[in-house]
Amino acid sequence: MRLEALAALSEVDLNVLLVEAKGRGRKPDQDMEDRLVMDSIRKVKCPNLLAINKIDLLKNKQMILPVMQAYQQTELFEEMIPISALNGDGVEQLLAAIESRLEVGPQYFPLDMLTDQPERILTAEFIREQVIRNTKQEIPFATAVEVISFEDIEDRDLVEIHAVIYIERKSQKGILIGKGGQKLKTIGSLARKSIERMLACQVFLDLRVKVKADWSKTQRGLRSVGFEQK
């Protein structure tokens, strides 16, 4: 997954590095992961912005100054913007900073076209969204959804969908299914409503949970959550 992200750097017009405001005791060059990111974006000739998230957790806003000073010393960032994704503080400023650095490009799609993604991909994303929303920190974000079948039953104005939710550890299966299957029913019910709004028809949604160790380390697993092999 890291290699996929690094490969995408050669194609971007702008980098936005997202870091957290709280608990940054070490300088960027002292953290192995930060150093890898810095070395990678330093090789790309495009503007870099720094978004410092979770400022809502700071008791004293002055606590963000050492973070900004540490990243300023890297001389990589044209602008550093404190934000709170939770309550929206600074988000408009960040969007404006991004927009001001992007050139207007050709119009590739019609104005009334909402997405170029097929319905099966969007269906998987609606299911994955509810997995994340309803399990919070109990299930990692490394959860994949694969739509096994997507059948349009025209005489009943119904779409029948069968999908599998992949997780990496057996201990996560019970959490995802819940007592008496209630958690999985909730996920399925909420996902089905979103899918029905998209398709404008009734949906029968069947969800299964499977343990597939280290799925995120395979190309097929990565493709199931939107990463294509470069």
N, CA, C and O of each residue as an XYZ file, in Angstrom:
920
protein
N       0.818     -1.185      0.000
C       0.000      0.000      0.000
C       0.871      1.262      0.000
O       0.542      2.255     -0.650
N       1.969      1.209      0.727
C       2.895      2.337      0.753
C       3.492      2.578     -0.634
O       3.636      3.721     -1.068
N       3.837      1.488     -1.322
C       4.407      1.612     -2.659
C       3.407      2.221     -3.637
O       3.785      2.997     -4.515
N       2.117      1.866     -3.482
C       1.084      2.436     -4.340
C       1.001      3.948     -4.136
O       0.888      4.711     -5.095
N       1.058      4.368     -2.868
C       0.977      5.800     -2.559
C       2.189      6.547     -3.098
O       2.055      7.634     -3.661
N       3.356      5.971     -2.928
C       4.579      6.622     -3.409
C       4.599      6.711     -4.934
O       5.081      7.696     -5.494
N       4.076      5.685     -5.603
C       4.040      5.694     -7.066
C       3.124      6.806     -7.578
O       3.373      7.371     -8.644
N       2.073      7.121     -6.830
C       1.128      8.157     -7.256
C       1.728      9.553     -7.174
O       1.243     10.477     -7.827
N       2.781      9.713     -6.377
C       3.384     11.043     -6.201
C       3.880     11.650     -7.513
O       3.858     12.871     -7.675
N       4.317     10.829     -8.432
C       4.872     11.346     -9.679
C       3.819     11.979    -10.577
O       4.159     12.633    -11.563
N       2.533     11.791    -10.244
C       1.461     12.263    -11.108
C       0.698     13.451    -10.517
O      -0.208     13.975    -11.165
N       1.043     13.885     -9.304
C       0.214     14.880     -8.630
C       0.624     16.309     -8.983
O       1.755     16.563     -9.399
N      -0.323     17.235     -8.808
C      -0.073     18.661     -9.008
C       0.154     19.381     -7.687
O       0.647     20.509     -7.670
N      -0.203     18.738     -6.587
C      -0.095     19.365     -5.271
C      -0.095     18.284     -4.204
O      -0.851     17.317     -4.299
N       0.749     18.440     -3.188
C       0.766     17.537     -2.038
C       0.183     18.246     -0.821
O       0.496     19.409     -0.566
N      -0.658     17.552     -0.075
C      -1.121     18.033      1.223
C      -0.756     16.967      2.251
O      -1.310     15.868      2.242
N       0.181     17.303      3.135
C       0.587     16.373      4.184
C      -0.264     16.655      5.417
O      -0.309     17.783      5.908
N      -0.931     15.627      5.906
C      -1.802     15.753      7.072
C      -1.112     15.162      8.293
O      -0.750     13.985      8.303
N      -0.932     15.990      9.328
C      -0.330     15.536     10.577
C      -1.250     15.949     11.733
O      -2.185     16.729     11.550
N      -0.971     15.417     12.911
C      -1.783     15.746     14.084
C      -1.084     16.791     14.942
O       0.140     16.797     15.074
N      -1.886     17.669     15.517
C      -1.343     18.760     16.326
C      -0.853     18.283     17.685
O       0.065     18.867     18.261
N      -1.467     17.220     18.194
C      -1.172     16.797     19.554
C      -0.147     15.669     19.574
O      -0.188     14.769     18.735
N       0.756     15.720     20.520
C       1.688     14.626     20.745
C       2.840     14.533     19.777
O       3.423     13.461     19.619
N       3.195     15.656     19.104
C       4.317     15.637     18.171
C       5.576     16.088     18.909
O       6.059     17.203     18.713
N       6.094     15.212     19.754
C       7.251     15.584     20.565
C       8.562     15.580     19.812
O       9.516     16.253     20.200
N       8.605     14.805     18.715
C       9.855     14.699     17.967
C       9.792     15.506     16.683
O       8.716     15.755     16.139
N      10.951     15.906     16.213
C      11.031     16.618     14.951
C      10.773     15.648     13.802
O      10.993     14.446     13.949
N      10.312     16.153     12.664
C      10.019     15.267     11.533
C      11.181     14.381     11.126
O      10.978     13.226     10.752
N      12.416     14.916     11.196
C      13.553     14.110     10.762
C      13.966     13.066     11.792
O      14.868     12.267     11.538
N      13.304     13.065     12.971
C      13.595     12.066     13.994
C      12.611     10.901     13.966
O      12.806      9.902     14.659
N      11.576     11.027     13.182
C      10.553      9.990     13.062
C      10.749      9.272     11.730
O      10.799      9.915     10.681
N      10.859      7.947     11.762
C      11.180      7.187     10.556
C      10.113      7.359      9.478
O      10.440      7.540      8.305
N       8.831      7.303      9.869
C       7.759      7.436      8.893
C       7.727      8.846      8.303
O       7.563      9.023      7.096
N       7.887      9.846      9.175
C       7.919     11.224      8.677
C       9.096     11.445      7.738
O       8.970     12.136      6.727
N      10.238     10.858      8.073
C      11.427     11.031      7.252
C      11.215     10.417      5.866
O      11.663     10.969      4.861
N      10.537      9.287      5.820
C      10.226      8.648      4.542
C       9.333      9.555      3.699
O       9.550      9.709      2.497
N       8.330     10.152      4.337
C       7.422     11.040      3.612
C       8.179     12.270      3.108
O       8.030     12.670      1.953
N       8.988     12.863      3.982
C       9.745     14.056      3.589
C      10.668     13.761      2.401
O      10.728     14.533      1.444
N      11.373     12.656      2.474
C      12.283     12.291      1.387
C      11.526     12.082      0.080
O      12.034     12.395     -0.996
N      10.307     11.551      0.181
C       9.522     11.244     -1.011
C       8.997     12.511     -1.664
O       9.119     12.679     -2.877
N       8.411     13.411     -0.867
C       7.834     14.611     -1.476
C       8.905     15.615     -1.880
O       8.654     16.486     -2.712
N      10.082     15.502     -1.305
C      11.183     16.391     -1.688
C      11.612     16.127     -3.133
O      12.151     17.016     -3.793
N      11.376     14.916     -3.620
C      11.779     14.546     -4.969
C      10.774     14.990     -6.025
O      11.057     14.937     -7.222
N       9.590     15.433     -5.573
C       8.530     15.805     -6.507
C       8.487     17.319     -6.646
O       8.433     18.032     -5.644
N       8.509     17.814     -7.876
C       8.525     19.249     -8.123
C       7.099     19.782     -8.221
O       6.590     20.019     -9.317
N       6.464     19.967     -7.073
C       5.134     20.561     -7.037
C       4.936     21.197     -5.660
O       5.690     20.890     -4.737
N       3.946     22.071     -5.498
C       3.728     22.727     -4.199
C       3.347     21.724     -3.113
O       2.701     20.712     -3.385
N       3.756     22.021     -1.880
C       3.415     21.200     -0.724
C       2.744     22.064      0.339
O       3.223     23.150      0.664
N       1.636     21.571      0.871
C       0.953     22.220      1.984
C       0.971     21.294      3.189
O       1.004     20.072      3.043
N       0.948     21.882      4.383
C       0.882     21.094      5.609
C      -0.434     21.417      6.308
O      -0.708     22.575      6.625
N      -1.241     20.397      6.545
C      -2.483     20.545      7.299
C      -2.282     19.903      8.674
O      -2.025     18.704      8.778
N      -2.402     20.714      9.721
C      -2.187     20.227     11.092
C      -3.555     20.027     11.727
O      -4.220     20.990     12.109
N      -3.966     18.781     11.835
C      -5.332     18.441     12.255
C      -5.449     18.269     13.780
O      -4.450     18.178     14.495
N      -6.689     18.229     14.242
C      -7.072     17.973     15.637
C      -6.661     19.100     16.575
O      -6.279     18.859     17.720
N      -6.744     20.334     16.079
C      -6.435     21.461     16.968
C      -7.494     21.608     18.053
O      -7.265     22.282     19.057
N      -8.647     20.984     17.858
C      -9.700     21.037     18.877
C      -9.302     20.300     20.154
O      -9.913     20.509     21.202
N      -8.289     19.444     20.078
C      -7.841     18.687     21.260
C      -6.803     19.450     22.084
O      -6.428     19.014     23.172
N      -6.344     20.581     21.567
C      -5.315     21.349     22.274
C      -5.957     22.232     23.344
O      -6.856     23.019     23.050
N      -5.496     22.097     24.566
C      -5.994     22.951     25.645
C      -5.496     24.389     25.471
O      -6.201     25.346     25.792
N      -4.285     24.520     24.965
C      -3.693     25.824     24.717
C      -3.253     25.869     23.259
O      -2.412     25.073     22.840
N      -3.813     26.790     22.486
C      -3.513     26.859     21.057
C      -2.036     27.153     20.778
O      -1.549     26.896     19.677
N      -1.324     27.693     21.773
C       0.106     27.963     21.594
C       0.907     26.672     21.450
O       2.049     26.688     20.991
N       0.295     25.550     21.848
C       0.989     24.262     21.774
C       1.281     23.854     20.331
O       2.106     22.976     20.080
N       0.596     24.502     19.385
C       0.809     24.136     17.990
C       2.067     24.767     17.416
O       2.560     24.324     16.379
N       2.593     25.790     18.069
C       3.751     26.515     17.534
C       4.994     25.632     17.361
O       5.643     25.717     16.319
N       5.352     24.788     18.341
C       6.519     23.912     18.136
C       6.349     22.962     16.950
O       7.317     22.628     16.268
N       5.106     22.531     16.714
C       4.839     21.647     15.571
C       5.107     22.400     14.273
O       5.768     21.882     13.373
N       4.595     23.617     14.181
C       4.780     24.417     12.967
C       6.249     24.762     12.756
O       6.738     24.748     11.626
N       6.941     25.067     13.826
C       8.357     25.408     13.716
C       9.178     24.216     13.236
O      10.093     24.367     12.426
N       8.839     23.015     13.749
C       9.580     21.808     13.353
C       9.436     21.539     11.860
O      10.415     21.213     11.188
N       8.213     21.676     11.336
C       7.993     21.410      9.916
C       8.487     22.554      9.047
O       8.854     22.346      7.891
N       8.497     23.746      9.591
C       9.017     24.886      8.838
C      10.496     24.716      8.522
O      10.974     25.164      7.479
N      11.221     24.063      9.436
C      12.648     23.848      9.251
C      12.960     22.913      8.080
O      14.081     22.900      7.572
N      11.968     22.134      7.658
C      12.189     21.249      6.510
C      12.231     22.030      5.200
O      12.744     21.535      4.197
N      11.689     23.256      5.207
C      11.647     24.125      4.022
C      10.909     23.477      2.846
O      11.227     23.725      1.683
N       9.931     22.652      3.171
C       9.187     21.949      2.135
C       7.812     22.552      1.861
O       7.241     22.346      0.790
N       7.285     23.294      2.828
C       5.871     23.656      2.758
C       5.674     25.143      2.485
O       6.244     26.004      3.155
N       4.846     25.412      1.479
C       4.536     26.800      1.141
C       3.606     27.429      2.177
O       3.639     28.638      2.403
N       2.794     26.607      2.789
C       1.841     27.121      3.770
C       1.500     26.013      4.766
O       1.391     24.845      4.393
N       1.330     26.394      6.045
C       0.942     25.453      7.093
C      -0.365     25.928      7.711
O      -0.462     27.059      8.187
N      -1.372     25.054      7.700
C      -2.714     25.466      8.081
C      -3.241     24.574      9.203
O      -3.444     23.380      8.986
N      -3.467     25.124     10.394
C      -4.087     24.356     11.479
C      -5.572     24.151     11.179
O      -6.266     25.088     10.783
N      -6.050     22.938     11.368
C      -7.458     22.648     11.094
C      -8.033     21.715     12.163
O      -7.302     21.087     12.929
N      -9.339     21.647     12.186
C     -10.049     20.621     12.934
C     -11.074     20.012     11.987
O     -12.086     20.639     11.673
N     -10.815     18.806     11.539
C     -11.758     18.133     10.644
C     -13.076     17.865     11.364
O     -14.125     17.747     10.730
N     -13.016     17.769     12.688
C     -14.216     17.462     13.478
C     -15.210     18.611     13.464
O     -16.396     18.399     13.209
N     -14.745     19.817     13.733
C     -15.675     20.948     13.794
C     -15.531     21.943     12.649
O     -16.256     22.936     12.601
N     -14.598     21.688     11.720
C     -14.501     22.506     10.523
C     -13.588     23.711     10.610
O     -13.437     24.440      9.630
N     -12.976     23.937     11.764
C     -12.069     25.086     11.889
C     -10.923     24.982     10.889
O     -10.253     23.952     10.820
N     -10.697     26.017     10.131
C      -9.567     26.068      9.200
C      -9.764     25.309      7.911
O      -8.914     25.390      7.024
N     -10.856     24.569      7.770
C     -11.046     23.737      6.578
C     -11.245     24.604      5.331
O     -10.700     24.305      4.269
N     -12.028     25.678      5.467
C     -12.233     26.556      4.314
C     -10.917     27.200      3.880
O     -10.667     27.370      2.687
N     -10.082     27.553      4.851
C      -8.778     28.129      4.525
C      -7.914     27.117      3.781
O      -7.214     27.467      2.831
N      -7.968     25.861      4.218
C      -7.206     24.803      3.551
C      -7.695     24.608      2.114
O      -6.887     24.498      1.192
N      -9.011     24.566      1.924
C      -9.569     24.393      0.580
C      -9.179     25.555     -0.324
O      -8.865     25.363     -1.499
N      -9.201     26.765      0.235
C      -8.812     27.939     -0.559
C      -7.341     27.866     -0.945
O      -6.976     28.225     -2.064
N      -6.489     27.403     -0.026
C      -5.064     27.271     -0.320
C      -4.816     26.239     -1.408
O      -3.938     26.414     -2.254
N      -5.593     25.162     -1.383
C      -5.467     24.128     -2.416
C      -5.918     24.677     -3.767
O      -5.222     24.533     -4.772
N      -7.098     25.311     -3.777
C      -7.671     25.801     -5.032
C      -6.782     26.857     -5.690
O      -6.666     26.900     -6.914
N      -6.162     27.699     -4.880
C      -5.339     28.778     -5.431
C      -4.083     28.262     -6.116
O      -3.462     28.983     -6.897
N      -3.707     27.036     -5.833
C      -2.482     26.471     -6.402
C      -2.737     25.484     -7.547
O      -1.800     24.904     -8.096
N      -3.982     25.304     -7.890
C      -4.316     24.370     -8.968
C      -4.766     25.132    -10.203
O      -5.585     26.047    -10.114
N      -4.232     24.755    -11.343
C      -4.635     25.387    -12.591
C      -5.964     24.804    -13.071
O      -6.289     23.644    -12.820
N      -6.716     25.650    -13.768
C      -7.980     25.184    -14.342
C      -7.657     24.238    -15.498
O      -6.904     24.583    -16.409
N      -8.234     23.056    -15.443
C      -7.982     22.060    -16.481
C      -9.182     21.870    -17.378
O     -10.208     22.523    -17.185
N      -9.073     20.980    -18.363
C     -10.194     20.723    -19.274
C     -11.341     20.038    -18.557
O     -11.128     19.360    -17.552
N     -12.542     20.207    -19.057
C     -13.721     19.557    -18.489
C     -13.847     18.166    -19.113
O     -14.207     18.018    -20.281
N     -13.542     17.159    -18.306
C     -13.531     15.791    -18.810
C     -14.912     15.139    -18.829
O     -15.158     14.226    -19.617
N     -15.815     15.608    -17.960
C     -17.112     14.955    -17.822
C     -18.242     15.984    -17.929
O     -18.019     17.164    -17.660
N     -19.439     15.562    -18.313
C     -20.595     16.478    -18.374
C     -20.917     17.040    -16.983
O     -20.600     16.421    -15.967
N     -21.545     18.215    -16.951
C     -21.847     18.870    -15.678
C     -22.809     18.049    -14.820
O     -22.754     18.111    -13.592
N     -23.685     17.285    -15.462
C     -24.677     16.515    -14.695
C     -24.180     15.121    -14.313
O     -24.938     14.321    -13.764
N     -22.926     14.831    -14.596
C     -22.357     13.524    -14.248
C     -21.718     13.601    -12.866
O     -20.773     14.360    -12.654
N     -22.241     12.808    -11.924
C     -21.792     12.885    -10.539
C     -20.518     12.093    -10.292
O     -19.710     12.485     -9.450
N     -20.318     10.997    -10.999
C     -19.150     10.145    -10.762
C     -18.885      9.284    -11.988
O     -19.790      9.019    -12.779
N     -17.635      8.849    -12.139
C     -17.293      7.931    -13.215
C     -17.102      6.508    -12.701
O     -16.661      5.627    -13.440
N     -17.436      6.288    -11.432
C     -17.261      4.970    -10.842
C     -18.485      4.086    -11.096
O     -19.615      4.565    -11.000
N     -18.281      2.802    -11.420
C     -19.420      1.907    -11.647
C     -20.209      1.661    -10.368
O     -19.705      1.862     -9.263
N     -21.441      1.227    -10.535
C     -22.348      1.031     -9.394
C     -21.820     -0.009     -8.412
O     -22.040      0.115     -7.207
N     -21.133     -1.025     -8.906
C     -20.607     -2.058     -8.008
C     -19.564     -1.469     -7.053
O     -19.540     -1.812     -5.871
N     -18.709     -0.590     -7.559
C     -17.681      0.034     -6.722
C     -18.324      0.921     -5.665
O     -17.936      0.886     -4.498
N     -19.318      1.723     -6.082
C     -20.004      2.595     -5.133
C     -20.754      1.789     -4.083
O     -20.812      2.181     -2.917
N     -21.326      0.668     -4.494
C     -22.018     -0.204     -3.546
C     -21.058     -0.708     -2.477
O     -21.381     -0.692     -1.289
N     -19.883     -1.154     -2.897
C     -18.884     -1.631     -1.940
C     -18.470     -0.514     -0.983
O     -18.252     -0.757      0.204
N     -18.362      0.708     -1.503
C     -17.961      1.831     -0.655
C     -19.046      2.203      0.348
O     -18.735      2.573      1.480
N     -20.319      2.108     -0.052
C     -21.409      2.367      0.891
C     -21.376      1.360      2.043
O     -21.607      1.721      3.197
N     -21.090      0.105      1.722
C     -21.015     -0.934      2.764
C     -19.824     -0.674      3.668
O     -19.945     -0.736      4.891
N     -18.680     -0.386      3.078
C     -17.458     -0.142      3.849
C     -17.614      1.087      4.745
O     -17.101      1.112      5.864
N     -18.316      2.095      4.255
C     -18.575      3.297      5.058
C     -19.301      2.938      6.347
O     -18.951      3.426      7.422
N     -20.317      2.082      6.236
C     -21.093      1.723      7.427
C     -20.315      0.813      8.365
O     -20.522      0.849      9.578
N     -19.418     -0.006      7.813
C     -18.535     -0.805      8.676
C     -17.705      0.122      9.555
O     -17.605     -0.085     10.765
N     -17.112      1.140      8.949
C     -16.261      2.073      9.688
C     -17.078      2.884     10.685
O     -16.664      3.064     11.830
N     -18.249      3.378     10.249
C     -19.075      4.216     11.121
C     -19.604      3.450     12.336
O     -19.728      4.017     13.422
N     -19.908      2.194     12.158
C     -20.572      1.439     13.221
C     -19.639      0.594     14.080
O     -20.070      0.015     15.077
N     -18.376      0.520     13.706
C     -17.434     -0.221     14.552
C     -16.389      0.694     15.151
O     -15.647      0.279     16.041
N     -16.310      1.940     14.681
C     -15.412      2.962     15.210
C     -13.991      2.411     15.318
O     -13.431      1.975     14.312
N     -13.390      2.418     16.520
C     -11.997      2.007     16.666
C     -11.831      0.496     16.824
O     -10.706     -0.001     16.884
N     -12.951     -0.238     16.892
C     -12.844     -1.679     17.146
C     -12.358     -2.464     15.930
O     -11.691     -3.489     16.067
N     -12.699     -1.975     14.750
C     -12.284     -2.620     13.508
C     -11.399     -1.634     12.759
O     -11.790     -0.480     12.584
N     -10.214     -2.054     12.310
C      -9.312     -1.118     11.624
C      -9.892     -0.655     10.293
O     -10.801     -1.283      9.751
N      -9.366      0.431      9.780
C      -9.825      0.949      8.507
C      -9.411      0.038      7.359
O      -9.914      0.184      6.245
N      -8.511     -0.890      7.613
C      -8.106     -1.848      6.583
C      -9.161     -2.936      6.449
O      -8.910     -4.105      6.742
N     -10.346     -2.534      6.001
C     -11.460     -3.448      5.781
C     -11.846     -3.369      4.321
O     -12.049     -2.280      3.784
N     -11.949     -4.518      3.676
C     -12.270     -4.543      2.251
C     -13.654     -5.130      2.032
O     -14.089     -6.011      2.772
N     -14.336     -4.640      1.018
C     -15.644     -5.173      0.642
C     -15.597     -5.581     -0.821
O     -15.176     -4.802     -1.677
N     -16.020     -6.772     -1.100
C     -16.077     -7.261     -2.477
C     -17.512     -7.618     -2.829
O     -18.137     -8.426     -2.142
N     -18.035     -7.030     -3.883
C     -19.385     -7.355     -4.351
C     -19.289     -8.603     -5.221
O     -18.697     -8.579     -6.300
N     -19.878     -9.691     -4.736
C     -19.789    -10.983     -5.434
C     -20.763    -11.049     -6.596
O     -20.418    -11.530     -7.675
N     -21.991    -10.563     -6.378
C     -22.984    -10.569     -7.458
C     -23.854     -9.329     -7.347
O     -24.127     -8.830     -6.255
N     -24.285     -8.842     -8.516
C     -25.085     -7.620     -8.614
C     -26.097     -7.872     -9.725
O     -25.792     -7.673    -10.900
N     -27.309     -8.314     -9.355
C     -28.284     -8.763    -10.345
C     -29.509     -7.856    -10.352
O     -30.140     -7.632     -9.319
N     -29.829     -7.343    -11.525
C     -31.003     -6.494    -11.707
C     -32.196     -7.368    -12.078
O     -32.239     -7.942    -13.166
N     -33.166     -7.465    -11.164
C     -34.368     -8.266    -11.410
C     -35.461     -7.310    -11.887
O     -36.182     -6.723    -11.079
N     -35.574     -7.162    -13.194
C     -36.410     -6.120    -13.780
C     -37.885     -6.292    -13.482
O     -38.570     -5.300    -13.232
N     -38.409     -7.523    -13.499
C     -39.849     -7.718    -13.314
C     -40.301     -7.414    -11.886
O     -41.500     -7.314    -11.624
N     -39.343     -7.266    -10.956
C     -39.688     -6.943     -9.558
C     -39.152     -5.578     -9.144
O     -39.291     -5.188     -7.985
N     -38.535     -4.841    -10.081
C     -37.927     -3.541     -9.773
C     -37.029     -3.675     -8.553
O     -37.138     -2.910     -7.595
N     -36.144     -4.656     -8.605
C     -35.297     -5.010     -7.462
C     -33.886     -5.318     -7.935
O     -33.697     -5.907     -8.999
N     -32.908     -4.924     -7.154
C     -31.520     -5.316     -7.390
C     -31.073     -6.200     -6.235
O     -31.176     -5.820     -5.069
N     -30.584     -7.368     -6.571
C     -30.127     -8.329     -5.551
C     -28.600     -8.305     -5.510
O     -27.928     -8.553     -6.511
N     -28.071     -7.999     -4.320
C     -26.632     -7.828     -4.159
C     -26.116     -8.767     -3.078
O     -26.672     -8.846     -1.982
N     -25.045     -9.474     -3.407
C     -24.359    -10.317     -2.422
C     -22.918     -9.803     -2.307
O     -22.219     -9.654     -3.309
N     -22.497     -9.541     -1.086
C     -21.167     -8.962     -0.873
C     -20.484     -9.619      0.318
O     -21.132    -10.152      1.219
N     -19.145     -9.563      0.296
C     -18.325    -10.126      1.366
C     -17.491     -9.014      1.984
O     -16.862     -8.227      1.276
N     -17.492     -8.958      3.314
C     -16.639     -8.026      4.045
C     -15.427     -8.802      4.540
O     -15.560     -9.753      5.310
N     -14.242     -8.389      4.089
C     -13.010     -9.075      4.492
C     -12.355     -8.353      5.663
O     -12.230     -7.128      5.664
N     -11.947     -9.117      6.640
C     -11.168     -8.607      7.765
C      -9.937     -9.493      7.913
O      -9.858    -10.570      7.322
N      -8.977     -9.027      8.708
C      -7.692     -9.715      8.743
C      -7.526    -10.675      9.919
O      -6.680    -11.567      9.869
N      -8.320    -10.506     10.976
C      -8.144    -11.358     12.157
C      -9.471    -11.966     12.607
O     -10.527    -11.343     12.488
N      -9.399    -13.173     13.117
C     -10.594    -13.883     13.551
C     -11.289    -13.156     14.692
O     -12.513    -13.206     14.804
N     -10.516    -12.481     15.540
C     -11.100    -11.769     16.678
C     -11.999    -10.620     16.242
O     -12.879    -10.197     16.992
N     -11.778    -10.108     15.012
C     -12.582     -9.004     14.501
C     -13.947     -9.468     13.999
O     -14.874     -8.667     13.880
N     -14.068    -10.746     13.709
C     -15.300    -11.249     13.112
C     -16.478    -11.110     14.066
O     -17.557    -10.662     13.678
N     -16.256    -11.503     15.331
C     -17.329    -11.411     16.311
C     -17.761     -9.975     16.551
O     -18.948     -9.700     16.729
N     -16.797     -9.057     16.556
C     -17.101     -7.631     16.752
C     -17.949     -7.107     15.602
O     -18.901     -6.357     15.814
N     -17.599     -7.504     14.390
C     -18.291     -7.013     13.210
C     -19.710     -7.578     13.103
O     -20.636     -6.874     12.700
N     -19.869     -8.844     13.463
C     -21.197     -9.460     13.389
C     -22.072     -9.005     14.554
O     -23.257     -8.727     14.372
N     -21.483     -8.929     15.758
C     -22.223     -8.468     16.918
C     -23.079     -9.568     17.541
O     -23.247    -10.646     16.971
N     -23.611     -9.272     18.715
C     -24.431    -10.241     19.437
C     -25.705    -10.524     18.653
O     -26.478     -9.620     18.337
N     -25.905    -11.813     18.346
C     -27.080    -12.207     17.579
C     -27.104    -11.654     16.169
O     -28.155    -11.604     15.530
N     -25.927    -11.235     15.681
C     -25.831    -10.691     14.328
C     -26.348     -9.274     14.193
O     -26.525     -8.778     13.081
N     -26.596     -8.604     15.346
C     -27.226     -7.290     15.306
C     -26.360     -6.218     14.646
O     -26.865     -5.368     13.913
N     -25.052     -6.263     14.910
C     -24.166     -5.248     14.335
C     -24.158     -5.337     12.807
O     -24.242     -4.321     12.118
N     -24.057     -6.547     12.293
C     -24.031     -6.733     10.839
C     -25.376     -6.344     10.221
O     -25.420     -5.810      9.113
N     -26.477     -6.612     10.941
C     -27.800     -6.212     10.446
C     -27.906     -4.699     10.341
O     -28.471     -4.173      9.382
N     -27.356     -3.999     11.337
C     -27.384     -2.537     11.315
C     -26.574     -2.001     10.147
O     -27.013     -1.099      9.433
N     -25.379     -2.568      9.958
C     -24.520     -2.153      8.841
C     -25.235     -2.386      7.514
O     -25.226     -1.524      6.635
N     -25.851     -3.548      7.377
C     -26.548     -3.883      6.138
C     -27.744     -2.983      5.880
O     -27.985     -2.568      4.747
N     -28.494     -2.683      6.937
C     -29.687     -1.849      6.792
C     -29.335     -0.434      6.353
O     -29.975      0.119      5.459
N     -28.313      0.156      6.984
C     -27.905      1.518      6.645
C     -27.278      1.581      5.247
O     -27.525      2.516      4.485
N     -26.464      0.572      4.927
C     -25.851      0.534      3.589
C     -26.923      0.362      2.514
O     -26.853      0.983      1.454
N     -27.899     -0.473      2.791
C     -28.979     -0.722      1.813
C     -29.743      0.565      1.492
O     -30.096      0.801      0.337
N     -30.000      1.393      2.501
C     -30.718      2.647      2.265
C     -29.927      3.570      1.345
O     -30.497      4.219      0.468
N     -28.607      3.627      1.549
C     -27.767      4.462      0.680
C     -27.745      3.922     -0.744
O     -27.796      4.687     -1.706
N     -27.670      2.604     -0.873
C     -27.648      1.988     -2.200
C     -28.979      2.199     -2.915
O     -29.004      2.444     -4.122
N     -30.083      2.104     -2.178
C     -31.403      2.318     -2.783
C     -31.561      3.753     -3.283
O     -32.166      3.978     -4.331
N     -31.021      4.728     -2.542
C     -31.083      6.116     -3.001
C     -30.290      6.282     -4.297
O     -30.690      7.029     -5.189
N     -29.159      5.575     -4.388
C     -28.335      5.672     -5.586
C     -29.023      5.022     -6.791
O     -29.021      5.584     -7.886
N     -29.607      3.846     -6.589
C     -30.181      3.073     -7.695
C     -31.639      3.431     -7.976
O     -32.171      3.091     -9.032
N     -32.292      4.126     -7.022
C     -33.703      4.511     -7.163
C     -34.601      3.294     -7.339
O     -35.537      3.312     -8.138
N     -34.313      2.248     -6.596
C     -35.165      1.059     -6.595
C     -34.904      0.275     -5.312
O     -33.994      0.598     -4.548
N     -35.706     -0.751     -5.087
C     -35.518     -1.593     -3.908
C     -34.273     -2.461     -4.068
O     -33.904     -2.859     -5.173
N     -33.635     -2.743     -2.924
C     -32.407     -3.539     -2.930
C     -32.504     -4.647     -1.895
O     -32.900     -4.418     -0.752
N     -32.139     -5.841     -2.311
C     -31.932     -6.943     -1.370
C     -30.426     -7.080     -1.197
O     -29.703     -7.342     -2.158
N     -29.958     -6.901      0.032
C     -28.513     -6.918      0.297
C     -28.170     -8.045      1.254
O     -28.671     -8.099      2.378
N     -27.319     -8.935      0.799
C     -26.841    -10.048      1.622
C     -25.362     -9.838      1.923
O     -24.543     -9.742      1.009
N     -25.025     -9.767      3.212
C     -23.639     -9.535      3.622
C     -23.077    -10.753      4.340
O     -23.751    -11.355      5.176
N     -21.859    -11.109      4.017
C     -21.126    -12.167      4.692
C     -19.792    -11.600      5.178
O     -19.257    -10.659      4.591
N     -19.261    -12.182      6.257
C     -17.979    -11.742      6.804
C     -16.983    -12.888      6.686
O     -17.266    -14.014      7.097
N     -15.811    -12.593      6.119
C     -14.775    -13.613      5.978
C     -13.445    -13.089      6.498
O     -13.105    -11.918      6.327
N     -12.706    -13.982      7.133
C     -11.363    -13.642      7.607
C     -10.371    -14.004      6.515
O     -10.331    -15.144      6.051
N      -9.571    -13.024      6.108
C      -8.552    -13.256      5.083
C      -7.283    -12.557      5.546
O      -7.097    -11.362      5.315
N      -6.430    -13.301      6.186
C      -5.226    -12.736      6.789
C      -4.375    -12.025      5.748
O      -4.122    -12.546      4.662
N      -3.939    -10.817      6.107
C      -3.018    -10.038      5.267
C      -3.561     -9.741      3.878
O      -2.794     -9.668      2.918
N      -4.896     -9.567      3.756
C      -5.450     -9.259      2.444
C      -4.884     -7.933      1.907
O      -4.757     -7.751      0.696
N      -4.547     -7.013      2.822
C      -4.067     -5.695      2.391
C      -2.665     -5.755      1.800
O      -2.168     -4.749      1.293
N      -2.020     -6.913      1.855
C      -0.685     -7.060      1.292
C      -0.705     -7.727     -0.077
O       0.343     -8.045     -0.639
N      -1.925     -7.938     -0.615
C      -2.046     -8.553     -1.933
C      -2.623     -7.540     -2.920
O      -3.345     -6.626     -2.522
N      -2.306     -7.701     -4.208
C      -2.822     -6.792     -5.235
C      -4.341     -6.884     -5.333
O      -5.007     -5.867     -5.525
N      -4.898     -8.084     -5.203
C      -6.357     -8.234     -5.296
C      -7.028     -7.517     -4.139
O      -8.053     -6.858     -4.315
N      -6.448     -7.647     -2.956
C      -7.006     -6.971     -1.795
C      -6.967     -5.466     -1.945
O      -7.926     -4.776     -1.598
N      -5.863     -4.958     -2.459
C      -5.731     -3.508     -2.658
C      -6.693     -3.001     -3.728
O      -7.256     -1.914     -3.597
N      -6.880     -3.792     -4.791
C      -7.818     -3.378     -5.838
C      -9.232     -3.288     -5.291
O     -10.019     -2.457     -5.745
N      -9.568     -4.137     -4.315
C     -10.927     -4.143     -3.771
C     -11.256     -2.876     -3.008
O     -12.430     -2.578     -2.792
N     -10.242     -2.118     -2.592
C     -10.501     -0.847     -1.915
C     -10.011      0.333     -2.749
O      -9.806      1.427     -2.223
N      -9.822      0.108     -4.061
C      -9.590      1.222     -4.963
C      -8.161      1.473     -5.398
O      -7.910      2.406     -6.161
N      -7.206      0.658     -4.931
C      -5.812      0.850     -5.351
C      -5.535     -0.020     -6.575
O      -5.735     -1.235     -6.549
N      -5.080      0.615     -7.632
C      -4.733     -0.120     -8.841
C      -3.221     -0.281     -8.920
O      -2.465      0.585     -8.480
N      -2.799     -1.392     -9.481
C      -1.369     -1.661     -9.639
C      -0.757     -0.686    -10.630
O      -1.253     -0.534    -11.747
N       0.331     -0.017    -10.219
C       1.001      0.951    -11.104
C       1.949      0.230    -12.049
O       2.606      0.869    -12.872
